[in-house]
Amino acid sequence: MTLSQARKRFPLVPTEIIQWAIDNIADPRDVERGLFRLEQTKRIQIKYSS
Protein backbone atom coordinates (compact mmCIF):
# COMPACT_ATOMS: atom_id res chain seq x y z
CA MET A 1 0.00 0.00 0.00
CA THR A 2 1.32 3.41 -0.92
CA LEU A 3 0.94 6.59 1.09
CA SER A 4 -1.67 8.01 -1.31
CA GLN A 5 -3.71 4.79 -1.22
CA ALA A 6 -3.62 4.77 2.56
CA ARG A 7 -4.64 8.45 2.76
CA LYS A 8 -7.71 7.69 0.64
CA ARG A 9 -8.71 4.65 2.70
CA PHE A 10 -7.94 6.11 6.13
CA PRO A 11 -8.56 9.88 5.92
CA LEU A 12 -8.76 10.43 9.69
CA VAL A 13 -5.35 8.90 10.45
CA PRO A 14 -2.56 11.51 10.43
CA THR A 15 -0.13 11.32 7.51
CA GLU A 16 2.91 10.95 9.82
CA ILE A 17 1.42 7.82 11.39
CA ILE A 18 0.58 6.31 8.01
CA GLN A 19 4.10 7.01 6.72
CA TRP A 20 5.68 5.51 9.85
CA ALA A 21 3.52 2.37 9.57
CA ILE A 22 4.36 1.89 5.89
CA ASP A 23 8.08 2.39 6.55
CA ASN A 24 8.37 0.24 9.69
CA ILE A 25 5.86 -2.60 9.45
CA ALA A 26 6.89 -5.30 7.03
CA ASP A 27 3.60 -7.18 6.61
CA PRO A 28 1.09 -5.15 4.54
CA ARG A 29 -1.80 -6.93 6.27
CA ASP A 30 -0.54 -5.72 9.65
CA VAL A 31 -0.24 -2.16 8.31
CA GLU A 32 -3.80 -2.29 7.01
CA ARG A 33 -5.15 -3.81 10.21
CA GLY A 34 -3.45 -1.19 12.39
CA LEU A 35 -4.55 1.74 10.25
CA PHE A 36 -8.09 0.39 10.16
CA ARG A 37 -8.18 0.25 13.96
CA LEU A 38 -6.83 3.78 14.23
CA GLU A 39 -9.48 4.97 11.79
CA GLN A 40 -12.20 3.29 13.87
CA THR A 41 -10.85 4.87 17.04
CA LYS A 42 -10.87 8.34 15.48
CA ARG A 43 -14.46 7.85 14.27
CA ILE A 44 -15.60 6.79 17.75
CA GLN A 45 -13.73 9.69 19.32
CA ILE A 46 -15.41 12.17 16.96
CA LYS A 47 -18.83 10.59 17.47
CA TYR A 48 -18.73 10.79 21.26
CA SER A 49 -16.91 14.08 21.67
CA SER A 50 -19.79 16.09 20.21
Residue, then its C-alpha position, 0 to 999 in steps of 0.5 A: m500500500t502506498l501513502s496516497q492509497a492509505r490516505k484515501r482509505f484512512p482519511l482520519v489517520p494523520t499522515e505521519i502515522i501512516q508514513w511511519a507504519i508503511d516504513n516500519i511494518a513489514d507485513p502489509r496486512d498488519v499495516e492495514r489492520g493497524l490503520f483500520r483500527l486507528e481509523q475506527t478509534k478516530r471515528i468513535q472519538i469524533k462521534y462521542s466528543s460532540 
